[in-house]
Amino acid sequence: MKLNNYKKILLNLLFNEKIYRSQLEDILKITPSTLSYLLSNLYKKGYITIFKDKKIKAGRPKHLINLNKNYWKSIGIRIGREYISLTVFNGKFEEEEKISIKLTKKDMGNKSISNLLEKVIKKVSSLEEIKAVGIAFSGNVNKNKVNSKILKLEDFTPKIIIKSLMPHVTISVLNDVEAIATEEFVKHGGKKIVVINYGTGIGACFYESHGIYERNERKVIELGHFYAGNNEKCYCGATGCLETVASDYANLKRYKYQNLNIEDFITNEEMYYNELKELRNIYKKNEKKAKEIYSETFNYLAIFLFNIMRLLDPEKIILSGEGVSKWFSQNLERKILSISSVSIPITYRGLKNNIELGAAIDATREYILKSEI
């Protein structure tokens, strides 16, 4: 896709929290007068703001360029097993509004999720100001259709619902770990990364940069459904999936419920919230017990992550999700080092990831690429 300089400027502003005028000249390889002309037009249309950096006290003032926070309104939505969460962001990706609806097993399925998605969107105070909507799911996304065993979705098409309420917006539909990877891609300056999202399920996404002007290679890895060699049937229909031996489900089974079945667990997950919370924090009170429970999980994860490193050669592995802690991350890293002479850099993120933010960034990027600027 050939981009004009207007779009290149906006994409640079999208992927950088702040950028100086002089930096844009260098990035775009254009003269100061040409940049002045471009910025003037973008400013007149309300796309950007230009201001002097007050932190620089001496010498010639430096001008910072930002996306206009009042123009670039976007929405990020996350639909997972526990909640539908919606966040409205301004052009600086500051949170302006948050809405959340708790889900139970009665809320699963195309019809119920459709009704709840419509309900949460209608609660937004000013839909007419929104330019882009990113929506991330726990499930498989292919050509904007969602299939999810956990959410009981079959060929679910959220674009139809969103367009009925906001016909003018650009929409991006993605997997939840893709949204995390998009946010991390921005935070880590476009490095080649693998994101692991760990909890009651195990997801992964490989994000390889070809530059912010190109469509990056973002590949969802169904890590939780890789064959791990046991005989338990998974809710996905296959036998021996990694989630049956190395997820929070497997840890809970070792901790309290030896006869637990993964399909029953996924269907009735809310019944186990208290036990899961207790399990995830057991290392604080009894580290020896925690190591016994998690030992097999660390063994499996170390092997799979080591193989992923060999195959994809990422610069970083990002570990996120409700099932991880610093203790978890450190012990997993030690286990990997025990089987490999190569150090694997794991960055612990836990629940600091903002799936709605990643989804909103992805959708805003699509808006810029498709716009007639």
Secondary structure as GFF3:
##gff-version 3
##sequence-region A 1 373
A	DSSP	alpha_helix	5	14	.	.	.	ID=ss1
A	DSSP	beta_strand	19	20	.	.	.	ID=ss2
A	DSSP	alpha_helix	21	28	.	.	.	ID=ss3
A	DSSP	alpha_helix	32	44	.	.	.	ID=ss4
A	DSSP	beta_strand	48	52	.	.	.	ID=ss5
A	DSSP	beta_strand	63	67	.	.	.	ID=ss6
A	DSSP	beta_strand	73	79	.	.	.	ID=ss7
A	DSSP	beta_strand	83	89	.	.	.	ID=ss8
A	DSSP	beta_strand	95	102	.	.	.	ID=ss9
A	DSSP	three_ten_helix	105	107	.	.	.	ID=ss10
A	DSSP	alpha_helix	110	122	.	.	.	ID=ss11
A	DSSP	three_ten_helix	127	129	.	.	.	ID=ss12
A	DSSP	beta_strand	130	137	.	.	.	ID=ss13
A	DSSP	beta_strand	140	142	.	.	.	ID=ss14
A	DSSP	beta_strand	145	148	.	.	.	ID=ss15
A	DSSP	beta_strand	153	156	.	.	.	ID=ss16
A	DSSP	alpha_helix	158	165	.	.	.	ID=ss17
A	DSSP	beta_strand	170	175	.	.	.	ID=ss18
A	DSSP	alpha_helix	176	187	.	.	.	ID=ss19
A	DSSP	beta_strand	193	198	.	.	.	ID=ss20
A	DSSP	beta_strand	202	208	.	.	.	ID=ss21
A	DSSP	beta_strand	217	221	.	.	.	ID=ss22
A	DSSP	three_ten_helix	223	225	.	.	.	ID=ss23
A	DSSP	alpha_helix	243	246	.	.	.	ID=ss24
A	DSSP	alpha_helix	248	255	.	.	.	ID=ss25
A	DSSP	alpha_helix	262	267	.	.	.	ID=ss26
A	DSSP	three_ten_helix	269	272	.	.	.	ID=ss27
A	DSSP	alpha_helix	273	280	.	.	.	ID=ss28
A	DSSP	three_ten_helix	282	284	.	.	.	ID=ss29
A	DSSP	alpha_helix	287	312	.	.	.	ID=ss30
A	DSSP	beta_strand	316	320	.	.	.	ID=ss31
A	DSSP	alpha_helix	326	339	.	.	.	ID=ss32
A	DSSP	beta_strand	346	350	.	.	.	ID=ss33
A	DSSP	alpha_helix	355	370	.	.	.	ID=ss34
###
